[in-house]
Amino acid sequence: MNAPDFEQRASRVPESRFAPAGYVAAHLLMKAPAPAATIPMMGLHWIDSAAAELHGQKFTSTFIWGSFDGRFIFLEPMITKAHIESAKSVAGNAIVTALKAPEQYQRAGYYPDRYTVRWDAAAKEYQISLDGLKPQK
């Protein structure tokens, strides 16, 4: 169930300087108010406007930023099972994806500059990691 102030808080969108260049909030892509695109208990998804799936290509992976109440609150790689499994057949058994950074971070912390999907043959498992964590002020 939504909090009584959900719509008000979901309407608050972070300033563009806090989003990576080219990222756009889902409500703008949907041509809807921010609360209509905000997922309760999660937030508003932001996606890179250059993402392949927005340009008629098949979805394999994308990197989402999420906001709520005017602040970015999560980072999330979204990856299909087929894309994860394709790590077995690439050089080094790893797919490394560079990430875009915002002009300025809202909150100090460690932020990744890439993420990796890796097949570990010895352990017989896939590993997904946020990498290149660097302190930001």
KELUMKE-465413 format. One record per residue (C-alpha): residue in three letters; y negated, x, z negated. Coordinates in nm, 3 decimals, padded with zeros to 5 digits. Example, Ala and Ser with C-alpha at 12.3 -4.5 7.8 and 13.67 -1.06 7.14 Angstrom:
BEGIN
ALA | 00.450 | 01.230 | -00.780
SER | 00.106 | 01.367 | -00.714
END
This chain:
BEGIN
MET | 00.000 | 00.000 | 00.000
ASN | -00.350 | 00.122 | 00.078
ALA | -00.601 | 00.204 | -00.194
PRO | -00.884 | -00.050 | -00.223
ASP | -01.131 | 00.208 | -00.089
PHE | -00.901 | 00.329 | 00.191
GLU | -01.120 | 00.207 | 00.478
GLN | -01.434 | 00.365 | 00.333
ARG | -01.262 | 00.699 | 00.268
ALA | -01.079 | 00.695 | 00.604
SER | -01.417 | 00.642 | 00.777
ARG | -01.542 | 00.978 | 00.654
VAL | -01.466 | 01.236 | 00.924
PRO | -01.523 | 01.612 | 00.879
GLU | -01.806 | 01.779 | 01.068
SER | -01.695 | 01.928 | 01.402
ARG | -01.769 | 02.286 | 01.286
PHE | -01.471 | 02.253 | 01.051
ALA | -01.230 | 02.164 | 01.335
PRO | -01.092 | 02.423 | 01.577
ALA | -01.275 | 02.434 | 01.910
GLY | -01.149 | 02.163 | 02.142
TYR | -00.980 | 01.957 | 01.870
VAL | -01.049 | 01.585 | 01.871
ALA | -00.970 | 01.316 | 01.616
ALA | -00.702 | 01.062 | 01.710
HIS | -00.937 | 00.768 | 01.667
LEU | -01.156 | 00.902 | 01.949
LEU | -00.855 | 00.934 | 02.180
MET | -00.754 | 00.579 | 02.084
LYS | -01.111 | 00.450 | 02.118
ALA | -01.079 | 00.292 | 01.774
PRO | -01.250 | 00.323 | 01.436
ALA | -01.125 | 00.612 | 01.222
PRO | -00.953 | 00.386 | 00.964
ALA | -00.742 | 00.226 | 01.240
ALA | -00.600 | 00.567 | 01.335
THR | -00.564 | 00.702 | 00.981
ILE | -00.209 | 00.701 | 00.845
PRO | -00.198 | 00.584 | 00.483
MET | -00.089 | 00.853 | 00.237
MET | -00.126 | 01.114 | 00.514
GLY | -00.456 | 01.114 | 00.701
LEU | -00.627 | 01.122 | 01.038
HIS | -00.459 | 01.346 | 01.295
TRP | -00.664 | 01.587 | 01.507
ILE | -00.519 | 01.735 | 01.825
ASP | -00.620 | 02.006 | 02.069
SER | -00.774 | 01.830 | 02.369
ALA | -00.607 | 02.093 | 02.592
ALA | -00.258 | 01.996 | 02.465
ALA | -00.012 | 01.958 | 02.752
GLU | 00.098 | 01.609 | 02.645
LEU | -00.260 | 01.484 | 02.690
HIS | -00.254 | 01.602 | 03.051
GLY | 00.059 | 01.437 | 03.185
GLN | 00.307 | 01.703 | 03.080
LYS | 00.615 | 01.655 | 02.866
PHE | 00.563 | 01.690 | 02.490
THR | 00.739 | 01.992 | 02.339
SER | 00.512 | 02.104 | 02.056
THR | 00.158 | 02.079 | 01.930
PHE | -00.034 | 02.181 | 01.622
ILE | -00.208 | 01.909 | 01.423
TRP | -00.492 | 01.930 | 01.176
GLY | -00.525 | 01.634 | 00.940
SER | -00.823 | 01.496 | 00.751
PHE | -00.906 | 01.230 | 00.496
ASP | -01.225 | 01.144 | 00.309
GLY | -01.431 | 01.394 | 00.510
ARG | -01.207 | 01.694 | 00.445
PHE | -00.927 | 01.867 | 00.628
ILE | -00.623 | 01.838 | 00.404
PHE | -00.320 | 01.949 | 00.607
LEU | -00.197 | 02.160 | 00.898
GLU | 00.122 | 02.057 | 01.077
PRO | 00.327 | 02.195 | 01.365
MET | 00.488 | 01.903 | 01.551
ILE | 00.789 | 02.025 | 01.749
THR | 01.069 | 01.850 | 01.936
LYS | 01.429 | 01.930 | 01.854
ALA | 01.480 | 02.053 | 02.212
HIS | 01.190 | 02.297 | 02.179
ILE | 01.327 | 02.430 | 01.850
GLU | 01.671 | 02.477 | 02.007
SER | 01.517 | 02.661 | 02.304
ALA | 01.442 | 02.954 | 02.069
LYS | 01.806 | 03.057 | 02.116
SER | 01.744 | 03.133 | 02.483
VAL | 01.413 | 03.324 | 02.475
ALA | 01.359 | 03.698 | 02.435
GLY | 01.386 | 03.797 | 02.071
ASN | 01.503 | 03.446 | 01.983
ALA | 01.146 | 03.357 | 01.882
ILE | 00.871 | 03.136 | 02.022
VAL | 00.532 | 03.241 | 01.887
THR | 00.236 | 03.006 | 01.930
ALA | -00.122 | 03.122 | 01.867
LEU | -00.345 | 02.884 | 01.676
LYS | -00.713 | 02.806 | 01.721
ALA | -00.945 | 02.851 | 01.424
PRO | -01.253 | 02.652 | 01.329
GLU | -01.602 | 02.798 | 01.335
GLN | -01.606 | 02.762 | 00.956
TYR | -01.347 | 02.656 | 00.698
GLN | -01.431 | 02.381 | 00.451
ARG | -01.231 | 02.533 | 00.169
ALA | -01.145 | 02.891 | 00.082
GLY | -00.779 | 02.976 | 00.125
TYR | -00.521 | 03.142 | 00.345
TYR | -00.493 | 03.006 | 00.699
PRO | -00.240 | 03.093 | 00.972
ASP | -00.332 | 03.235 | 01.312
ARG | 00.008 | 03.148 | 01.466
TYR | 00.338 | 02.979 | 01.401
THR | 00.688 | 03.087 | 01.496
VAL | 01.007 | 02.902 | 01.584
ARG | 01.296 | 03.146 | 01.544
TRP | 01.673 | 03.135 | 01.582
ASP | 01.851 | 03.349 | 01.324
ALA | 02.197 | 03.405 | 01.473
ALA | 02.336 | 03.577 | 01.163
ALA | 02.240 | 03.285 | 00.937
LYS | 02.306 | 03.030 | 01.215
GLU | 01.978 | 02.856 | 01.143
TYR | 01.636 | 02.788 | 01.290
GLN | 01.331 | 02.904 | 01.100
ILE | 00.980 | 02.770 | 01.144
SER | 00.699 | 02.963 | 00.980
LEU | 00.321 | 02.970 | 00.960
ASP | 00.228 | 03.333 | 01.017
GLY | -00.067 | 03.570 | 01.006
LEU | -00.208 | 03.408 | 00.693
LYS | -00.555 | 03.547 | 00.634
PRO | -00.799 | 03.468 | 00.354
GLN | -01.096 | 03.256 | 00.464
LYS | -01.404 | 03.180 | 00.259
END
